Amino acid sequence: MSLGRASRRRFTLLAATAVAGALTLSACGGGAKSGGGGNTNFVTGTGGVATVPKADRVAAPKLDGEGLDGKPVDVSDHKGKVVVLNVWGSWCGPCRLEAKYFAKVAEETAGQGVQFVGINTRDPERDKAINFEKDYGVEYPSIYDPYGKLILRFPKGTLNPQAIPSTVVLDRDGKIAARTLQALNGDELRKMIDPIIAEK
């Protein structure tokens, strides 16, 4: 075997390993890579949901923009409610799997002071995202964020969304209470948000 062929084989193996590692770390695609480090005070429980004790929570960043329908959406308008932020893209397989559950739970919990808000990212064509919402019965608003700028607003060391899909739950004070970096079914979503709904 020539030295050139061995070098190419080694490079190919390293490249394949790097790609596999990247895919493992991010479901459909990575979001902001900031996060971790320092004293984070959050705990990841079973099911991949990380939570923060009430006393250690930090305020969510300003999250606003134009909705898929062209109307302004501002998450701070929902202070006083539990806000479920779902980062998604129409091109993302796991996002498609969880969408019907999110639509159902959003409807079920609306009377309990819960507001769902989507952050649609990396969809260069708004029409695909709008059709996604129609197909899965998603009636809550989504901010159109094709370049992922909103994800970058989350402070380092917090429960920031780092993959697509990601779900972040804000408590009634607008503070980051929980996060998961994977797709959820209805039961998993309820287990994530019900303790925050029950908080006084």
SULVENRA-V323959 format. One record per backbone hydrogen bond with DSSP energy under -1.0 kcal/mol. NH is the residue of the N-H (numbers start at 1). CO is the residue of the C=O. If there is no record, write none. Layout:
# SULVENRA-V323959
nh-><NH,NH>
co-><CO,CO>
This chain:
# SULVENRA-V323959
nh-><6,7,8,9,10,11,12,13,14,15,16,17,18,19,20,21,22,23,24,25,26,28,31,40,43,45,48,50,51,52,56,57,60,65,67,68,70,73,75,77,78,79,80,81,82,83,84,85,86,87,88,92,96,97,98,99,102,103,104,105,106,107,108,109,112,113,115,117,118,119,120,121,130,131,132,133,134,135,136,138,143,144,145,148,153,154,158,160,164,166,167,168,169,170,171,174,176,177,178,179,180,189,190,191,192,193,194,197,198>
co-><2,3,4,5,6,7,8,9,10,11,12,13,14,15,16,17,18,19,20,21,22,164,162,38,51,49,45,179,43,177,53,54,174,73,71,142,67,65,63,74,75,76,172,78,113,170,115,168,117,166,119,89,92,93,94,95,98,99,100,101,102,103,104,105,109,110,82,84,141,86,143,88,126,127,128,129,130,131,132,133,118,66,120,145,150,151,155,158,29,87,180,85,178,83,175,171,58,169,169,50,167,185,186,187,188,189,190,193,194>
